[in-house]
């Protein structure tokens, strides 16, 4: 009796396990067993390691023509999916993406989007290579993107990035920045069909370089240079400062220029390494700021004596270029924040520093003019007034 019961239990257990294994096998798809309903045939395919994604393709190395079918399963109607190629390096920024999602009216939208910054909203735009026959289908929670890419002849390995994220109405929004969503990148060998995933080290290295670029520029052009101006404008009012204010001013501005040039050069290098990333306004402002800063450095060598007839024109040039440099620098620093999108605490910290400098300048401006008025009443106002306006003064090298 016991043996019969054991036999029945064992039989049912075996049947249950077979059903589970069969269900798991059918659920865990592999790209090699997949048949497209549109009768498309792809010679090569790969099961991507995360996000339930698969890449199917045909590649002609002589012409650089790559036909792809990118599939992603378990995709809800409120999500977008994307597959991208980064022409230069591993990582998200610089990727040339194919994006697809289901619109509220049920139609499937497929388009191209160059990724120029982190936390992108996937705006539509042309890619760095030709794309044709771009379509997408959505059925049974599976999105498929079809396209033909015109790659450079002889390309053998691609840096690929695949992704999914939520929709807000009819627009893609930022994807998750944890788990599989930060692991969905790697290389694809188009000849052998082998794939290699990335831990994100290359992307983190690039992000680290961008952070260094931002810190150097924020500290130099955005903080040291305004501090140098405050020293020049207000410290010389105090008789006890003597010529010390001049040397402090020059030291501060030269330090700002040296650090700023390092930050500027880092930005130029990053730009040259990021093909497909177009930050025209930020780059142009950076070049203009560097040129203005260089003019200020040379102005020190061309400074006329305080009693020279051209000193007034030099003062006007020096002050105008200096203030323009600072204003443009602060504007470009905030553009940098919008591009890199770091934690809000960094932007708030810089904003706090700027507010402190403005408050210090306002207080010193009031104090300076109060001191000027007081000394004027006592008969020594002419010299101080000239000092405040940067013309000339006793042992003070005004106008710097």
Number of C-alpha atoms within 10 A of each C-alpha: 6 7 8 9 10 11 12 12 12 12 12 12 12 12 12 12 12 12 12 12 12 12 11 11 11 10 9 9 15 15 16 14 6 11 11 10 6 6 7 9 13 17 9 17 21 18 16 21 16 18 19 16 26 22 21 21 20 18 21 15 16 10 13 16 19 18 20 22 22 23 24 24 18 13 20 16 20 17 21 24 28 26 26 23 28 25 20 14 20 24 25 27 22 25 29 27 27 27 26 26 32 22 17 11 7 10 12 16 16 23 20 21 21 25 25 22 19 16 19 18 14 21 14 15 13 14 17 18 13 11 19 11 10 18 18 23 17 21 11 10 11 16 26 24 24 21 19 19 19 16 21 14 12 11 18 16 16 20 23 26 25 27 24 25 18 18 18 11 10 13 15 22 18 15 19 14 10 8 10 15 17 20 19 24 30 21 19 20 14 20 14 10 14 12 20 14 17 19 13 17 11 13 18 13 12 19 16 12 16 18 14 16 21 20 17 21 28 23 17 25 31 27 19 23 26 25 20 21 21 18 19 24 23 17 22 26 24 13 12 10 13 16 16 13 24 22 14 15 22 18 13 19 23 19 17 26 22 15 20 26 20 16 24 21 16 18 22 15 12 16 15 10 14 19 17 22 19 15 14 9 11 17 17 12 18 22 16 14 24 20 13 17 26 13 15 22 15 10 16 12 8 10 17 17 12 18 10 10 10 12 19 17 11 18 21 13 14 18 17 11 16 19 14 13 23 21 14 17 24 20 13 23 23 18 16 22 15 14 16 17 15 14 9 9 9 13 17 11 11 18 14 12 14 16 12 12 16 14 12 13 19 12 11 16 16 11 14 21 15 12 17 22 17 13 16 15 10 9 10 13 16 13 17 25 21 16 23 22 12 23 20 21 20 13 13 23 21 24 25 22
